[in-house]
Structures are given as C-alpha cells and as structure tokens.
Amino acid sequence: MALYSEMTLDELKEEMKSLQELGRNALEDKRWNEYEIHMTKWYLAKSYEILPSHSIEVGRRYAIAEEEQEYFTVTGLEGIMAWGFRESTGETDSLPIARLEEAPN
C-alpha cells in the first residue's frame, strides 16, 4: 500500500471512501477501537487531500471534529499535523489538520 503522501488526489478519495465504509461498519457493530482506527486513518488521508489549500493558522483556536465542546489552540504546523494544546486540559497535543474546524465565536 502506498503512503498517503505519495497518493494522487483520486487515490486519496478512494481510500477515504473505503475507510468511511469500514468505520461505518465498525460503528454499527459497536467495535469502538476499530472505528477509532479507521477514522484516524481517514483524517490523515483527508489532511493530505486538503494540505495544499488548508487555512490553519498558528495562534488560532479551533474546534476539534468529533469532540463536543473541545477546543485546540495551534502553536505550530508541521506537514499535515497541527501542534498545540487542548483548552480543557492544557495538555500539549498534535492533530491532523483535517480534524480542526472553525470554532464558534
């Protein structure tokens, strides 16, 4: 299997479609760990898809996809990963850029 960083846009889209289906099946069968693995891979692939046009900014606060009422402040960017800290705990973390969404004002 090719690395996500080496895939074409079409290959990434096909991989994401497959991962969504696998994730949906795992969720329906209550296989939570498997669901988490497929969704993590999906966010990584999605991050490569949006990398050329992403608008994540250092110093900004973002909501984290699939985490209710959780916010992340970006302190650095490296490739597809955003580094920063979680607002609820203050812990340093890194997240794929595709997991970051505009935070409500």
N, CA, C and O atoms as a GROMACS GRO file, in nm:
protein
  420
    1MET      N    1   0.084  -0.119   0.000
    1MET     CA    2   0.000   0.000   0.000
    1MET      C    3   0.088   0.125   0.000
    1MET      O    4   0.188   0.132   0.073
    2ALA      N    5   0.052   0.221  -0.081
    2ALA     CA    6   0.127   0.346  -0.092
    2ALA      C    7   0.104   0.434   0.030
    2ALA      O    8  -0.001   0.427   0.095
    3LEU      N    9   0.202   0.516   0.060
    3LEU     CA   10   0.186   0.615   0.166
    3LEU      C   11   0.085   0.720   0.121
    3LEU      O   12   0.076   0.751   0.002
    4TYR      N   13   0.011   0.775   0.215
    4TYR     CA   14  -0.085   0.880   0.180
    4TYR      C   15  -0.014   0.997   0.111
    4TYR      O   16  -0.068   1.057   0.019
    5SER      N   17   0.106   1.028   0.155
    5SER     CA   18   0.181   1.140   0.098
    5SER      C   19   0.220   1.114  -0.048
    5SER      O   20   0.254   1.208  -0.120
    6GLU      N   21   0.216   0.989  -0.091
    6GLU     CA   22   0.251   0.954  -0.228
    6GLU      C   23   0.130   0.932  -0.318
    6GLU      O   24   0.144   0.913  -0.439
    7MET      N   25   0.010   0.934  -0.260
    7MET     CA   26  -0.111   0.907  -0.337
    7MET      C   27  -0.156   1.029  -0.415
    7MET      O   28  -0.134   1.143  -0.375
    8THR      N   29  -0.221   1.001  -0.528
    8THR     CA   30  -0.284   1.108  -0.605
    8THR      C   31  -0.414   1.147  -0.535
    8THR      O   32  -0.459   1.078  -0.443
    9LEU      N   33  -0.472   1.258  -0.578
    9LEU     CA   34  -0.598   1.303  -0.520
    9LEU      C   35  -0.707   1.196  -0.536
    9LEU      O   36  -0.784   1.172  -0.444
   10ASP      N   37  -0.714   1.134  -0.653
   10ASP     CA   38  -0.813   1.030  -0.677
   10ASP      C   39  -0.790   0.909  -0.586
   10ASP      O   40  -0.885   0.850  -0.535
   11GLU      N   41  -0.664   0.871  -0.566
   11GLU     CA   42  -0.633   0.759  -0.479
   11GLU      C   43  -0.672   0.792  -0.334
   11GLU      O   44  -0.725   0.707  -0.262
   12LEU      N   45  -0.644   0.915  -0.291
   12LEU     CA   46  -0.682   0.956  -0.156
   12LEU      C   47  -0.833   0.950  -0.137
   12LEU      O   48  -0.882   0.903  -0.034
   13LYS      N   49  -0.907   0.998  -0.236
   13LYS     CA   50  -1.053   0.996  -0.227
   13LYS      C   51  -1.106   0.853  -0.219
   13LYS      O   52  -1.199   0.825  -0.143
   14GLU      N   53  -1.047   0.764  -0.297
   14GLU     CA   54  -1.090   0.624  -0.294
   14GLU      C   55  -1.057   0.561  -0.158
   14GLU      O   56  -1.138   0.486  -0.103
   15GLU      N   57  -0.940   0.591  -0.105
   15GLU     CA   58  -0.901   0.541   0.027
   15GLU      C   59  -0.995   0.593   0.135
   15GLU      O   60  -1.037   0.518   0.223
   16MET      N   61  -1.028   0.722   0.129
   16MET     CA   62  -1.119   0.780   0.228
   16MET      C   63  -1.257   0.718   0.220
   16MET      O   64  -1.321   0.694   0.323
   17LYS      N   65  -1.304   0.690   0.100
   17LYS     CA   66  -1.434   0.625   0.083
   17LYS      C   67  -1.433   0.486   0.147
   17LYS      O   68  -1.528   0.448   0.215
   18SER      N   69  -1.326   0.411   0.125
   18SER     CA   70  -1.312   0.278   0.183
   18SER      C   71  -1.306   0.286   0.336
   18SER      O   72  -1.370   0.206   0.405
   19LEU      N   73  -1.229   0.380   0.388
   19LEU     CA   74  -1.216   0.395   0.534
   19LEU      C   75  -1.348   0.436   0.599
   19LEU      O   76  -1.380   0.392   0.710
   20GLN      N   77  -1.425   0.520   0.530
   20GLN     CA   78  -1.556   0.560   0.584
   20GLN      C   79  -1.649   0.439   0.593
   20GLN      O   80  -1.720   0.423   0.692
   21GLU      N   81  -1.647   0.355   0.492
   21GLU     CA   82  -1.732   0.236   0.493
   21GLU      C   83  -1.689   0.140   0.604
   21GLU      O   84  -1.774   0.087   0.677
   22LEU      N   85  -1.559   0.118   0.618
   22LEU     CA   86  -1.509   0.033   0.725
   22LEU      C   87  -1.545   0.091   0.862
   22LEU      O   88  -1.585   0.018   0.953
   23GLY      N   89  -1.531   0.222   0.876
   23GLY     CA   90  -1.566   0.289   1.001
   23GLY      C   91  -1.714   0.278   1.032
   23GLY      O   92  -1.752   0.253   1.146
   24ARG      N   93  -1.797   0.297   0.931
   24ARG     CA   94  -1.943   0.288   0.949
   24ARG      C   95  -1.982   0.147   0.995
   24ARG      O   96  -2.064   0.130   1.085
   25ASN      N   97  -1.922   0.045   0.931
   25ASN     CA   98  -1.950  -0.093   0.970
   25ASN      C   99  -1.905  -0.121   1.114
   25ASN      O  100  -1.977  -0.185   1.190
   26ALA      N  101  -1.789  -0.072   1.150
   26ALA     CA  102  -1.738  -0.092   1.287
   26ALA      C  103  -1.830  -0.023   1.388
   26ALA      O  104  -1.857  -0.078   1.495
   27LEU      N  105  -1.876   0.096   1.355
   27LEU     CA  106  -1.965   0.170   1.443
   27LEU      C  107  -2.097   0.097   1.462
   27LEU      O  108  -2.148   0.085   1.574
   28GLU      N  109  -2.153   0.047   1.353
   28GLU     CA  110  -2.280  -0.027   1.360
   28GLU      C  111  -2.267  -0.152   1.447
   28GLU      O  112  -2.361  -0.190   1.516
   29ASP      N  113  -2.149  -0.215   1.442
   29ASP     CA  114  -2.125  -0.338   1.519
   29ASP      C  115  -2.066  -0.310   1.657
   29ASP      O  116  -2.030  -0.402   1.730
   30LYS      N  117  -2.058  -0.181   1.692
   30LYS     CA  118  -2.006  -0.139   1.824
   30LYS      C  119  -1.863  -0.187   1.849
   30LYS      O  120  -1.827  -0.222   1.961
   31ARG      N  121  -1.784  -0.188   1.743
   31ARG     CA  122  -1.641  -0.219   1.756
   31ARG      C  123  -1.568  -0.084   1.764
   31ARG      O  124  -1.513  -0.036   1.665
   32TRP      N  125  -1.570  -0.026   1.883
   32TRP     CA  126  -1.525   0.112   1.902
   32TRP      C  127  -1.378   0.133   1.867
   32TRP      O  128  -1.344   0.233   1.803
   33ASN      N  129  -1.292   0.041   1.907
   33ASN     CA  130  -1.149   0.057   1.878
   33ASN      C  131  -1.122   0.055   1.727
   33ASN      O  132  -1.042   0.134   1.676
   34GLU      N  133  -1.190  -0.034   1.659
   34GLU     CA  134  -1.175  -0.043   1.514
   34GLU      C  135  -1.226   0.084   1.446
   34GLU      O  136  -1.165   0.134   1.352
   35TYR      N  137  -1.337   0.136   1.496
   35TYR     CA  138  -1.391   0.262   1.443
   35TYR      C  139  -1.287   0.374   1.458
   35TYR      O  140  -1.264   0.449   1.363
   36GLU      N  141  -1.226   0.386   1.575
   36GLU     CA  142  -1.126   0.489   1.601
   36GLU      C  143  -1.008   0.478   1.504
   36GLU      O  144  -0.959   0.579   1.453
   37ILE      N  145  -0.964   0.356   1.478
   37ILE     CA  146  -0.851   0.335   1.387
   37ILE      C  147  -0.886   0.382   1.246
   37ILE      O  148  -0.808   0.453   1.184
   38HIS      N  149  -1.003   0.342   1.196
   38HIS     CA  150  -1.043   0.380   1.060
   38HIS      C  151  -1.062   0.531   1.049
   38HIS      O  152  -1.025   0.591   0.948
   39MET      N  153  -1.120   0.593   1.150
   39MET     CA  154  -1.142   0.738   1.144
   39MET      C  155  -1.011   0.815   1.156
   39MET      O  156  -0.995   0.920   1.092
   40THR      N  157  -0.918   0.766   1.235
   40THR     CA  158  -0.786   0.830   1.243
   40THR      C  159  -0.718   0.826   1.107
   40THR      O  160  -0.662   0.927   1.062
   41LYS      N  161  -0.723   0.712   1.041
   41LYS     CA  162  -0.666   0.699   0.907
   41LYS      C  163  -0.739   0.792   0.810
   41LYS      O  164  -0.676   0.855   0.724
   42TRP      N  165  -0.872   0.802   0.822
   42TRP     CA  166  -0.949   0.889   0.734
   42TRP      C  167  -0.904   1.034   0.750
   42TRP      O  168  -0.884   1.104   0.651
   43TYR      N  169  -0.889   1.080   0.875
   43TYR     CA  170  -0.844   1.218   0.898
   43TYR      C  171  -0.704   1.242   0.846
   43TYR      O  172  -0.674   1.352   0.799
   44LEU      N  173  -0.617   1.143   0.852
   44LEU     CA  174  -0.483   1.159   0.797
   44LEU      C  175  -0.489   1.172   0.645
   44LEU      O  176  -0.424   1.259   0.587
   45ALA      N  177  -0.567   1.084   0.581
   45ALA     CA  178  -0.582   1.092   0.435
   45ALA      C  179  -0.646   1.225   0.394
   45ALA      O  180  -0.602   1.288   0.299
   46LYS      N  181  -0.749   1.266   0.466
   46LYS     CA  182  -0.816   1.394   0.438
   46LYS      C  183  -0.719   1.510   0.453
   46LYS      O  184  -0.725   1.607   0.377
   47SER      N  185  -0.630   1.502   0.551
   47SER     CA  186  -0.532   1.608   0.572
   47SER      C  187  -0.439   1.623   0.451
   47SER      O  188  -0.405   1.734   0.412
   48TYR      N  189  -0.400   1.510   0.392
   48TYR     CA  190  -0.318   1.518   0.270
   48TYR      C  191  -0.397   1.574   0.154
   48TYR      O  192  -0.342   1.646   0.070
   49GLU      N  193  -0.526   1.543   0.148
   49GLU     CA  194  -0.611   1.595   0.041
   49GLU      C  195  -0.620   1.748   0.050
   49GLU      O  196  -0.614   1.816  -0.052
   50ILE      N  197  -0.635   1.802   0.171
   50ILE     CA  198  -0.655   1.947   0.186
   50ILE      C  199  -0.526   2.024   0.208
   50ILE      O  200  -0.528   2.147   0.210
   51LEU      N  201  -0.413   1.955   0.223
   51LEU     CA  202  -0.286   2.020   0.255
   51LEU      C  203  -0.252   2.140   0.165
   51LEU      O  204  -0.214   2.245   0.216
   52PRO      N  205  -0.265   2.126   0.033
   52PRO     CA  206  -0.226   2.241  -0.050
   52PRO      C  207  -0.311   2.368  -0.026
   52PRO      O  208  -0.265   2.478  -0.053
   53SER      N  209  -0.432   2.351   0.023
   53SER     CA  210  -0.521   2.468   0.036
   53SER      C  211  -0.566   2.494   0.179
   53SER      O  212  -0.658   2.573   0.200
   54HIS      N  213  -0.504   2.430   0.278
   54HIS     CA  214  -0.551   2.445   0.416
   54HIS      C  215  -0.530   2.589   0.463
   54HIS      O  216  -0.443   2.661   0.414
   55SER      N  217  -0.612   2.629   0.558
   55SER     CA  218  -0.603   2.766   0.610
   55SER      C  219  -0.586   2.767   0.762
   55SER      O  220  -0.630   2.860   0.829
   56ILE      N  221  -0.524   2.663   0.815
   56ILE     CA  222  -0.499   2.657   0.959
   56ILE      C  223  -0.390   2.759   0.993
   56ILE      O  224  -0.287   2.766   0.926
   57GLU      N  225  -0.415   2.837   1.097
   57GLU     CA  226  -0.322   2.943   1.134
   57GLU      C  227  -0.269   2.923   1.275
   57GLU      O  228  -0.343   2.887   1.367
   58VAL      N  229  -0.139   2.946   1.291
   58VAL     CA  230  -0.076   2.941   1.422
   58VAL      C  231  -0.135   3.053   1.507
   58VAL      O  232  -0.151   3.166   1.461
   59GLY      N  233  -0.167   3.020   1.632
   59GLY     CA  234  -0.223   3.116   1.725
   59GLY      C  235  -0.375   3.118   1.730
   59GLY      O  236  -0.433   3.180   1.820
   60ARG      N  237  -0.440   3.051   1.635
   60ARG     CA  238  -0.587   3.048   1.634
   60ARG      C  239  -0.641   2.931   1.713
   60ARG      O  240  -0.574   2.830   1.733
   61ARG      N  241  -0.764   2.947   1.757
   61ARG     CA  242  -0.838   2.846   1.833
   61ARG      C  243  -0.936   2.778   1.738
   61ARG      O  244  -1.006   2.843   1.662
   62TYR      N  245  -0.940   2.644   1.745
   62TYR     CA  246  -1.026   2.564   1.659
   62TYR      C  247  -1.107   2.465   1.741
   62TYR      O  248  -1.064   2.422   1.849
   63ALA      N  249  -1.223   2.428   1.689
   63ALA     CA  250  -1.300   2.316   1.746
   63ALA      C  251  -1.237   2.188   1.691
   63ALA      O  252  -1.180   2.189   1.582
   64ILE      N  253  -1.248   2.080   1.766
   64ILE     CA  254  -1.195   1.951   1.722
   64ILE      C  255  -1.312   1.865   1.675
   64ILE      O  256  -1.406   1.840   1.751
   65ALA      N  257  -1.305   1.821   1.550
   65ALA     CA  258  -1.411   1.737   1.493
   65ALA      C  259  -1.430   1.612   1.578
   65ALA      O  260  -1.333   1.552   1.624
   66GLU      N  261  -1.554   1.574   1.598
   66GLU     CA  262  -1.597   1.456   1.673
   66GLU      C  263  -1.570   1.466   1.823
   66GLU      O  264  -1.580   1.365   1.894
   67GLU      N  265  -1.535   1.583   1.872
   67GLU     CA  266  -1.516   1.601   2.015
   67GLU      C  267  -1.598   1.723   2.058
   67GLU      O  268  -1.560   1.837   2.034
   68GLU      N  269  -1.710   1.695   2.121
   68GLU     CA  270  -1.802   1.800   2.161
   68GLU      C  271  -1.740   1.892   2.266
   68GLU      O  272  -1.683   1.845   2.365
   69GLN      N  273  -1.752   2.020   2.244
   69GLN     CA  274  -1.705   2.122   2.338
   69GLN      C  275  -1.556   2.112   2.368
   69GLN      O  276  -1.513   2.142   2.480
   70GLU      N  277  -1.476   2.068   2.270
   70GLU     CA  278  -1.331   2.060   2.288
   70GLU      C  279  -1.265   2.153   2.188
   70GLU      O  280  -1.297   2.151   2.068
   71TYR      N  281  -1.172   2.234   2.237
   71TYR     CA  282  -1.106   2.332   2.152
   71TYR      C  283  -0.955   2.313   2.159
   71TYR      O  284  -0.901   2.261   2.256
   72PHE      N  285  -0.889   2.356   2.052
   72PHE     CA  286  -0.746   2.336   2.034
   72PHE      C  287  -0.685   2.465   1.983
   72PHE      O  288  -0.733   2.521   1.884
   73THR      N  289  -0.581   2.512   2.049
   73THR     CA  290  -0.510   2.631   2.003
   73THR      C  291  -0.380   2.586   1.937
   73THR      O  292  -0.299   2.517   1.998
   74VAL      N  293  -0.361   2.626   1.812
   74VAL     CA  294  -0.246   2.584   1.733
   74VAL      C  295  -0.125   2.670   1.768
   74VAL      O  296  -0.130   2.793   1.768
   75THR      N  297  -0.014   2.600   1.800
   75THR     CA  298   0.111   2.671   1.828
   75THR      C  299   0.216   2.645   1.721
   75THR      O  300   0.320   2.712   1.718
   76GLY      N  301   0.191   2.547   1.633
   76GLY     CA  302   0.285   2.518   1.526
   76GLY      C  303   0.225   2.423   1.425
   76GLY      O  304   0.130   2.350   1.455
   77LEU      N  305   0.280   2.424   1.306
   77LEU     CA  306   0.237   2.335   1.198
   77LEU      C  307   0.359   2.264   1.141
   77LEU      O  308   0.465   2.324   1.122
   78GLU      N  309   0.342   2.135   1.114
   78GLU     CA  310   0.448   2.058   1.050
   78GLU      C  311   0.382   1.957   0.958
   78GLU      O  312   0.325   1.858   1.004
   79GLY      N  313   0.390   1.981   0.829
   79GLY     CA  314   0.325   1.892   0.732
   79GLY      C  315   0.175   1.894   0.753
   79GLY      O  316   0.112   2.000   0.749
   80ILE      N  317   0.118   1.776   0.774
   80ILE     CA  318  -0.028   1.765   0.793
   80ILE      C  319  -0.069   1.776   0.939
   80ILE      O  320  -0.187   1.767   0.971
   81MET      N  321   0.027   1.795   1.028
   81MET     CA  322  -0.002   1.795   1.171
   81MET      C  323   0.000   1.937   1.228
   81MET      O  324   0.086   2.018   1.196
   82ALA      N  325  -0.098   1.963   1.313
   82ALA     CA  326  -0.103   2.088   1.388
   82ALA      C  327  -0.064   2.056   1.532
   82ALA      O  328  -0.117   1.961   1.591
   83TRP      N  329   0.027   2.132   1.586
   83TRP     CA  330   0.070   2.115   1.724
   83TRP      C  331   0.009   2.226   1.807
   83TRP      O  332  -0.009   2.338   1.758
   84GLY      N  333  -0.024   2.196   1.931
   84GLY     CA  334  -0.082   2.298   2.017
   84GLY      C  335  -0.127   2.239   2.147
   84GLY      O  336  -0.070   2.141   2.196
   85PHE      N  337  -0.231   2.300   2.205
   85PHE     CA  338  -0.280   2.250   2.333
   85PHE      C  339  -0.432   2.247   2.335
   85PHE      O  340  -0.500   2.329   2.273
   86ARG      N  341  -0.482   2.148   2.410
   86ARG     CA  342  -0.626   2.133   2.431
   86ARG      C  343  -0.670   2.230   2.540
   86ARG      O  344  -0.608   2.239   2.646
   87GLU      N  345  -0.777   2.301   2.511
   87GLU     CA  346  -0.825   2.402   2.605
   87GLU      C  347  -0.873   2.341   2.736
   87GLU      O  348  -0.851   2.400   2.842
   88SER      N  349  -0.938   2.225   2.731
   88SER     CA  350  -0.997   2.167   2.852
   88SER      C  351  -0.893   2.120   2.951
   88SER      O  352  -0.916   2.124   3.072
   89THR      N  353  -0.778   2.075   2.903
   89THR     CA  354  -0.677   2.018   2.991
   89THR      C  355  -0.546   2.096   2.993
   89THR      O  356  -0.467   2.083   3.086
   90GLY      N  357  -0.523   2.177   2.890
   90GLY     CA  358  -0.397   2.248   2.878
   90GLY      C  359  -0.284   2.158   2.829
   90GLY      O  360  -0.170   2.203   2.818
   91GLU      N  361  -0.315   2.032   2.799
   91GLU     CA  362  -0.213   1.937   2.754
   91GLU      C  363  -0.171   1.963   2.611
   91GLU      O  364  -0.254   1.995   2.525
   92THR      N  365  -0.042   1.950   2.585
   92THR     CA  366   0.012   1.961   2.451
   92THR      C  367  -0.030   1.839   2.371
   92THR      O  368  -0.032   1.727   2.423
   93ASP      N  369  -0.065   1.861   2.244
   93ASP     CA  370  -0.114   1.752   2.160
   93ASP      C  371  -0.082   1.786   2.015
   93ASP      O  372  -0.043   1.899   1.984
   94SER      N  373  -0.098   1.689   1.928
   94SER     CA  374  -0.089   1.713   1.784
   94SER      C  375  -0.210   1.646   1.720
   94SER      O  376  -0.252   1.538   1.760
   95LEU      N  377  -0.264   1.712   1.619
   95LEU     CA  378  -0.382   1.661   1.548
   95LEU      C  379  -0.364   1.680   1.399
   95LEU      O  380  -0.302   1.777   1.356
   96PRO      N  381  -0.418   1.588   1.319
   96PRO     CA  382  -0.419   1.611   1.174
   96PRO      C  383  -0.500   1.738   1.144
   96PRO      O  384  -0.603   1.763   1.208
   97ILE      N  385  -0.456   1.816   1.047
   97ILE     CA  386  -0.523   1.944   1.019
   97ILE      C  387  -0.670   1.924   0.981
   97ILE      O  388  -0.750   2.015   1.000
   98ALA      N  389  -0.706   1.809   0.927
   98ALA     CA  390  -0.845   1.784   0.888
   98ALA      C  391  -0.938   1.774   1.009
   98ALA      O  392  -1.059   1.784   0.993
   99ARG      N  393  -0.885   1.754   1.128
   99ARG     CA  394  -0.971   1.745   1.248
   99ARG      C  395  -1.007   1.882   1.303
   99ARG      O  396  -1.091   1.892   1.392
  100LEU      N  397  -0.945   1.986   1.252
  100LEU     CA  398  -0.968   2.121   1.305
  100LEU      C  399  -1.077   2.192   1.226
  100LEU      O  400  -1.073   2.196   1.103
  101GLU      N  401  -1.173   2.247   1.297
  101GLU     CA  402  -1.285   2.320   1.236
  101GLU      C  403  -1.293   2.459   1.295
  101GLU      O  404  -1.241   2.485   1.404
  102GLU      N  405  -1.357   2.548   1.224
  102GLU     CA  406  -1.376   2.684   1.275
  102GLU      C  407  -1.448   2.678   1.410
  102GLU      O  408  -1.551   2.612   1.423
  103ALA      N  409  -1.393   2.745   1.508
  103ALA     CA  410  -1.456   2.749   1.640
  103ALA      C  411  -1.564   2.857   1.641
  103ALA      O  412  -1.545   2.964   1.582
  104PRO      N  413  -1.676   2.830   1.706
  104PRO     CA  414  -1.779   2.934   1.716
  104PRO      C  415  -1.726   3.052   1.797
  104PRO      O  416  -1.643   3.034   1.887
  105ASN      N  417  -1.774   3.169   1.765
  105ASN     CA  418  -1.727   3.289   1.836
  105ASN      C  419  -1.779   3.296   1.975
  105ASN      O  420  -1.748   3.391   2.048
   0.00000   0.00000   0.00000
